[in-house]
């Protein structure tokens, strides 16, 4: 699925005089991962709210596979798009039920599927350490879990749901660097060839080949590949990048997992768990998200985006009807 946001403006009902998005045009192509970055209050999280039709734009239009978003059945829409936000909703039930609930309506969820989703989200060790395992209650609003554990439960849900479109909105912000790096590695492999939108202020998540939209004061101020934009001295993206100390959060010791424990979850299953030494097989460069899967991404036969676009604040972007940075195949310009 491809999503095309065309000159959108929007203000929340509680703040009608303050635009959350102003004349924003963004394209999320089929089968690609696209990043949206910006400081708090820049309007980036509003995109997820609009794509799921929690709100409608004041001006402009959103299209999904060429269809105006408001004409699509809302239940179908939300069955095909998953939004994982920074603060996820958990129910006063077991770990198992909080993950399995996303497929229980169809009645075909299996224990194996839930276990695989748990392993994907690096929750395996946590569940094993619980006296009641999957039957452990998470408490009201998940208050028996840490912030990082809640976020990983939400990612396990998303993996089990496996929708064509996935929106991650600061969904790993409570995780330490190593956990976040491993999960992003797994997400890239899982979402290869699927439409994925990553909304973040953490630049360590973005590979040099990643395509990025930079938002500031509700406007799209720059777009392009990270490797091109970061070399553009004085650009909004380069300024935002420079403002981050390391782009990496401090390690959250409350997660209760040492680096070796986390890395061992991705160990070769044929290796001996007693003799396996995580630090001997992983180096910091291999754990750096900026070095992961570049060759694999180059092997994908996906549309190529080619330009870097930037505007000055206060001057709305002027776009052609067809997004200029996408090399459409012949006959694909039928928006």
Phi, psi and omega per residue, in radians:
X1 nan 2.427 3.075
X2 -2.010 2.487 -3.141
X3 -2.116 2.344 -3.099
X4 -2.233 1.977 3.108
X5 -1.724 2.036 -2.962
X6 -1.978 1.860 3.028
X7 0.845 0.910 -3.101
X8 -1.439 2.368 2.919
X9 -2.233 2.500 -3.061
X10 -2.769 2.459 3.021
X11 -2.298 2.418 3.111
X12 -1.188 2.540 -3.115
X13 -0.963 -0.551 -3.127
X14 -1.355 -0.265 3.117
X15 -2.365 1.129 -3.014
X16 -1.086 -0.410 -3.110
X17 -1.585 -0.048 -3.093
X18 -2.038 1.936 -3.121
X19 -1.260 2.225 3.031
X20 -1.455 -0.528 3.013
X21 -2.399 2.452 -3.105
X22 -2.296 1.939 3.037
X23 0.909 0.787 -3.070
X24 -1.579 2.276 3.044
X25 -2.131 2.095 -3.075
X26 -2.442 2.445 3.104
X27 -2.096 2.222 3.061
X28 -1.959 1.755 -3.044
X29 -1.305 2.733 3.109
X30 -1.058 2.336 3.000
X31 1.320 0.150 -3.139
X32 -2.011 2.748 2.972
X33 -1.762 2.190 -3.115
X34 -2.133 2.417 -3.105
X35 -1.865 2.501 3.037
X36 -2.181 2.107 -3.080
X37 -2.140 2.793 3.111
X38 2.841 2.841 3.115
X39 -1.288 2.942 3.081
X40 -1.022 2.343 -3.139
X41 1.516 0.071 -3.115
X42 -1.374 -0.267 3.119
X43 1.853 0.014 -3.035
X44 -1.153 -0.662 -3.125
X45 -1.239 -0.368 3.118
X46 -1.107 -0.479 -3.119
X47 -1.028 -0.780 3.126
X48 -1.109 -0.670 3.129
X49 -1.118 -0.667 -3.124
X50 -1.319 -0.675 -3.117
X51 -1.150 -0.496 3.098
X52 -1.643 0.086 3.106
X53 1.041 0.611 2.925
X54 -1.228 -0.485 3.053
X55 -2.413 2.848 3.047
X56 -2.004 2.578 -3.123
X57 -1.197 2.613 3.068
X58 -1.318 -0.664 3.116
X59 -2.427 2.750 3.105
X60 1.542 -2.982 -3.050
X61 -2.578 2.601 3.016
X62 -2.063 2.294 3.106
X63 -2.110 2.474 3.062
X64 -2.125 2.027 -3.038
X65 0.901 0.658 3.088
X66 1.509 -0.140 -3.114
X67 -1.705 2.334 3.052
X68 -0.985 2.297 -3.020
X69 -1.030 -0.637 -3.055
X70 -1.250 -0.215 3.121
X71 -1.579 -0.173 -3.095
X72 -1.484 2.563 3.075
X73 -1.072 2.214 -3.026
X74 -1.167 -0.566 3.105
X75 -1.215 -0.705 3.066
X76 -1.089 -0.755 -3.125
X77 -1.004 -0.824 -3.071
X78 -1.375 -0.216 2.997
X79 -1.387 -0.315 -3.047
X80 -1.949 -0.065 3.079
X81 -2.228 2.285 3.068
X82 -1.957 2.272 3.070
X83 -1.980 2.106 3.079
X84 -1.954 1.944 -3.078
X85 -1.722 2.988 -3.124
X86 -1.041 -0.760 3.134
X87 -1.907 1.768 -3.062
X88 -1.513 2.814 3.133
X89 -1.713 2.126 3.030
X90 -2.054 2.648 -3.106
X91 -1.904 2.742 -3.105
X92 -1.296 1.296 -3.078
X93 -2.602 -2.961 -3.100
X94 -1.396 2.867 3.049
X95 -1.003 -0.776 -3.117
X96 -1.041 -0.856 -3.093
X97 -1.165 -0.580 3.135
X98 -1.206 -0.406 3.065
X99 -1.590 -0.822 -3.021
X100 -1.212 -0.351 -3.042
X101 -1.009 -0.451 -3.076
X102 -1.237 -0.254 3.127
X103 -2.138 0.019 -3.070
X104 -1.193 -0.405 3.118
X105 -1.105 -0.640 3.126
X106 -1.399 -0.266 3.043
X107 1.299 0.279 -3.088
X108 -2.151 0.393 3.101
X109 -1.345 2.455 -3.138
X110 -2.080 2.776 3.096
X111 -1.059 -0.676 -3.140
X112 -1.048 -0.751 -3.138
X113 -1.108 -0.727 3.129
X114 -1.147 -0.701 3.119
X115 -1.125 -0.705 3.124
X116 -1.142 -0.689 3.093
X117 -1.140 -0.666 3.107
X118 -1.118 -0.744 3.123
X119 -1.138 -0.717 3.103
X120 -0.990 -0.741 -3.071
X121 -1.515 0.214 3.102
X122 1.034 0.658 3.099
X123 -1.830 -0.031 -3.048
X124 -0.994 -0.845 -3.102
X125 -1.163 -0.681 3.116
X126 -1.062 -0.802 3.140
X127 -1.110 -0.735 3.137
X128 -1.083 -0.569 -3.100
X129 -1.412 -0.258 3.140
X130 -1.340 2.369 3.138
X131 -0.975 -0.623 -3.111
X132 -1.814 0.155 3.081
X133 0.945 -2.269 -3.137
X134 -1.134 -0.318 -3.140
X135 -1.506 0.088 3.103
X136 -1.171 2.299 3.102
X137 -1.349 2.405 -3.119
X138 -1.545 -0.181 3.129
X139 1.506 2.954 3.131
X140 -1.074 2.171 -3.100
X141 1.012 0.370 3.104
X142 1.306 0.402 -3.042
X143 -1.227 -0.147 3.052
X144 -1.450 -0.140 -3.140
X145 -1.835 2.696 3.018
X146 -1.340 2.940 3.126
X147 -1.036 -0.725 3.128
X148 -1.169 -0.655 3.106
X149 -1.159 -0.684 3.092
X150 -1.099 -0.739 3.123
X151 -1.134 -0.661 3.131
X152 -1.233 -0.560 3.021
X153 -1.093 -0.709 3.121
X154 -1.144 -0.652 3.105
X155 -1.228 -0.584 3.052
X156 -1.115 -0.715 3.064
X157 -1.018 -0.827 -3.109
X158 -1.076 -0.693 3.126
X159 -1.132 -0.713 3.127
X160 -1.170 -0.672 -3.122
X161 -1.218 -0.800 2.989
X162 0.946 0.980 -3.112
X163 -1.433 2.832 3.136
X164 -1.071 -0.558 3.137
X165 -2.097 2.308 3.109
X166 -2.205 2.277 3.076
X167 -2.033 2.065 3.111
X168 -1.881 1.956 -3.087
X169 -1.937 1.655 -3.108
X170 0.935 0.669 -2.968
X171 -1.373 -0.101 3.098
X172 -2.160 0.327 -3.013
X173 -1.137 -0.437 -3.097
X174 -1.616 0.063 -3.082
X175 -1.657 2.643 3.051
X176 -1.290 2.939 -2.989
X177 -1.036 -0.798 -3.076
X178 -1.180 -0.789 3.114
X179 -1.055 -0.782 -3.133
X180 -1.092 -0.750 -3.140
X181 -1.085 -0.756 3.141
X182 -1.159 -0.712 3.128
X183 -1.173 -0.703 3.105
X184 -1.119 -0.652 3.055
X185 -1.029 -0.833 -3.140
X186 -1.155 -0.656 3.128
X187 -1.131 -0.711 3.129
X188 -1.070 -0.730 3.121
X189 -1.155 -0.797 -3.125
X190 -1.090 -0.746 -3.000
X191 -1.609 0.171 3.104
X192 -1.011 2.168 3.138
X193 1.418 0.129 3.123
X194 -2.121 2.604 -3.091
X195 -1.260 2.104 -3.084
X196 -2.363 2.331 3.127
X197 -2.075 2.135 -3.138
X198 -1.977 1.991 3.116
X199 -1.773 2.113 -2.993
X200 -2.779 2.839 2.911
X201 -1.991 0.030 -3.095
X202 -1.625 1.813 -3.046
X203 -1.239 -0.292 -3.141
X204 -1.180 -0.242 3.139
X205 -1.383 -0.242 -2.960
X206 -1.801 2.126 3.071
X207 -1.274 2.776 3.085
X208 -0.975 -0.546 -3.135
X209 -1.502 -0.001 -3.111
X210 -1.254 2.460 3.104
X211 -1.620 2.320 -2.934
X212 -2.276 2.424 2.904
X213 -1.914 2.219 3.104
X214 -1.802 2.192 3.129
X215 -1.914 2.480 3.058
X216 -2.629 2.242 3.134
X217 0.891 0.815 3.019
X218 1.325 0.040 -3.112
X219 -2.055 2.650 2.960
X220 -1.395 1.950 -3.055
X221 -1.779 -0.265 3.123
X222 -2.865 2.633 3.045
X223 -2.618 2.678 3.127
X224 2.642 -3.047 3.084
X225 -1.325 2.507 -3.108
X226 -0.971 -0.779 -3.050
X227 -1.092 -0.491 3.107
X228 -1.441 -0.756 -3.057
X229 -1.211 -0.637 -3.080
X230 -1.247 -0.315 3.100
X231 -1.566 -0.054 3.138
X232 -1.556 1.556 -3.033
X233 -1.019 2.272 3.106
X234 1.525 -0.045 3.121
X235 -1.288 2.790 3.122
X236 -0.974 -0.714 -3.129
X237 -1.152 -0.782 -3.130
X238 -1.124 -0.651 3.098
X239 -1.147 -0.747 3.112
X240 -1.119 -0.711 3.122
X241 -1.111 -0.734 -3.124
X242 -1.171 -0.447 -3.089
X243 -1.323 -0.224 3.123
X244 -1.586 2.375 -3.085
X245 -1.146 -1.053 3.107
X246 -2.228 -0.214 -3.038
X247 1.317 0.193 -3.050
X248 -2.308 2.323 3.125
X249 -1.283 2.747 3.035
X250 -1.155 2.644 3.140
X251 -1.168 2.277 -3.133
X252 -1.632 1.764 -3.085
X253 -1.163 -0.339 -3.112
X254 -1.197 -0.214 3.120
X255 -1.138 -0.447 3.047
X256 1.336 0.320 3.114
X257 -2.202 2.258 3.056
X258 -1.390 2.817 3.102
X259 -0.949 -0.706 -3.138
X260 -1.138 -0.657 3.112
X261 -1.075 -0.774 -3.101
X262 -1.198 -0.789 -3.121
X263 -1.123 -0.551 -3.115
X264 -1.160 -0.382 3.121
X265 -1.179 -0.357 3.091
X266 -1.863 0.261 3.124
X267 -1.188 2.727 3.046
X268 -1.090 2.125 -3.094
X269 -1.075 -0.286 3.127
X270 -1.425 -0.192 -3.135
X271 -1.404 2.732 3.109
X272 -1.385 2.198 -3.108
X273 -1.190 -0.472 -3.130
X274 -1.262 -0.578 -3.018
X275 -1.820 -0.077 -3.039
X276 -1.287 2.283 -3.127
X277 -2.021 1.879 -3.040
X278 -1.059 -0.747 -3.034
X279 -1.190 -0.385 3.141
X280 -1.375 -0.280 -3.078
X281 -1.984 -0.050 3.105
X282 -2.280 2.427 3.056
X283 -2.078 2.830 3.133
X284 -0.962 -0.620 -3.125
X285 -1.146 -0.585 3.134
X286 -1.289 -0.460 3.138
X287 -1.485 -0.259 -3.121
X288 -1.213 2.099 -3.135
X289 -1.002 -0.421 -3.119
X290 -1.223 -0.284 -3.119
X291 -1.830 0.010 -2.998
X292 -1.552 2.362 2.881
X293 1.069 0.451 3.091
X294 -1.126 -0.785 -3.133
X295 -1.117 -0.688 -3.134
X296 -1.128 -0.678 3.140
X297 -1.182 -0.629 3.140
X298 -1.171 -0.456 -3.140
X299 -1.344 -0.280 -3.107
X300 -1.298 2.327 3.122
X301 -1.572 1.375 -3.067
X302 -2.132 2.837 3.118
X303 -0.970 2.480 -3.091
X304 -1.750 2.215 3.094
X305 -1.760 2.450 -2.856
X306 -2.285 -0.239 -3.030
X307 -2.001 2.731 2.974
X308 -1.858 2.255 -3.035
X309 -2.210 2.295 3.083
X310 -2.494 2.678 3.103
X311 -2.349 2.868 3.041
X312 -1.581 2.552 3.125
X313 -0.995 2.459 3.106
X314 1.598 -0.199 3.112
X315 -1.971 1.845 -3.098
X316 -1.000 2.501 3.140
X317 -1.184 2.439 3.076
X318 -1.887 1.957 -3.079
X319 -1.969 2.693 2.910
X320 -1.250 2.767 3.098
X321 -0.997 -0.546 3.087
X322 -1.749 2.295 -3.096
X323 -1.029 2.173 -2.972
X324 -1.273 -0.345 -3.012
X325 -1.625 0.196 -3.128
X326 -2.027 2.224 3.077
X327 -1.543 1.597 -3.112
X328 -1.249 2.514 2.972
X329 -1.168 2.807 -3.104
X330 -0.963 2.301 3.088
X331 1.447 0.109 -3.073
X332 -1.697 0.190 -3.058
X333 -1.636 0.570 -3.049
X334 -1.715 0.936 3.105
X335 -1.227 nan nan
